[in-house]
Amino acid sequence: MNASGDRGLERIIGTVLRVGVGASSICLVAGVLLFFAGVGAIASPLLQTGIVILLATPVARVVVSVAQYVGERDWTFTTLTVVVLVELLASVVAALVFHRKL
């Protein structure tokens, strides 16, 4: 990967992280405000959405990295990043499976 490729990847990842954290923050703040305003029926889904977006943001970052590395044909980093993505997804599946058993 060359220097311009590094900067492009950093720019895209920065955008993904800013959008994810921003969207999550908006949902969480709106949910908290609605909760304290006594509108719990609307607040709860907003709070849950904010948490899901916040948790999905690092996964989106890894997906963007995989796409970038594939595009650059950098197979070493593609492989390593796919391993990280599989581990992240496996942890989500494990959490869902164990949660249903409780």
C-alpha positions in Angstrom: 0.0 0.0 0.0 1.4 3.4 -0.9 1.1 6.7 1.1 -1.9 8.0 -0.9 -3.7 4.7 -0.3 -3.0 4.9 3.4 -4.5 8.5 3.4 -7.5 7.4 1.4 -8.2 4.5 3.8 -7.7 6.7 6.8 -10.1 9.3 5.4 -12.8 6.7 4.6 -12.4 5.0 8.1 -12.6 8.4 9.7 -15.8 9.2 7.9 -17.3 5.8 8.9 -16.4 6.4 12.5 -17.7 10.0 12.6 -21.0 9.0 11.0 -21.4 6.0 13.3 -20.7 7.8 16.5 -22.7 10.9 15.4 -25.8 8.8 14.5 -25.4 6.8 17.7 -25.1 10.0 19.8 -28.2 11.6 18.2 -30.3 8.5 18.9 -29.0 8.2 22.5 -29.5 11.9 23.3 -32.9 11.9 21.8 -33.8 8.7 23.6 -32.6 10.1 27.0 -34.5 13.4 26.5 -37.7 11.5 25.5 -37.3 9.2 28.5 -37.1 12.1 30.9 -40.0 13.8 29.1 -42.0 10.7 30.0 -42.3 9.2 26.5 -40.7 5.8 27.3 -42.5 4.0 24.4 -40.5 6.1 21.9 -37.4 6.5 24.0 -36.6 2.8 24.4 -36.3 2.0 20.6 -34.2 5.1 20.1 -31.8 4.1 23.0 -31.6 0.5 21.6 -30.9 1.8 18.1 -28.2 4.1 19.4 -26.5 1.2 21.2 -26.7 -1.0 18.1 -25.3 1.7 15.9 -22.4 2.3 18.3 -21.6 -1.4 18.5 -21.9 -1.8 14.7 -19.5 1.1 14.0 -16.2 -0.9 14.6 -17.6 -3.7 12.5 -18.3 -1.3 9.6 -14.7 0.0 10.0 -13.4 -3.5 9.5 -15.7 -4.1 6.5 -14.4 -0.9 4.9 -10.8 -2.0 5.5 -11.5 -5.4 3.9 -12.9 -3.8 0.8 -10.0 -1.4 0.6 -7.4 -4.1 0.9 -9.1 -6.3 -1.6 -9.2 -3.4 -4.0 -5.5 -2.9 -3.5 -4.9 -6.7 -3.8 -3.1 -6.6 -0.5 -3.8 -10.2 0.4 -1.9 -10.3 3.6 -3.9 -7.5 5.2 -7.1 -8.8 3.5 -6.6 -12.1 5.2 -5.8 -10.6 8.6 -8.7 -8.2 8.4 -11.1 -10.9 7.4 -10.0 -13.0 10.4 -10.8 -10.0 12.6 -14.2 -9.6 10.9 -15.0 -13.3 11.4 -14.1 -13.0 15.1 -16.3 -10.0 15.5 -19.2 -11.7 13.8 -18.6 -14.9 15.8 -18.8 -12.9 19.0 -22.1 -11.4 18.0 -23.5 -14.8 17.1 -22.2 -16.3 20.4 -23.8 -13.4 22.4 -27.1 -14.0 20.7 -27.0 -17.7 21.2 -26.0 -17.5 24.9 -28.6 -14.7 25.5 -31.4 -16.9 24.2 -30.3 -19.7 26.6 -30.6 -17.5 29.6 
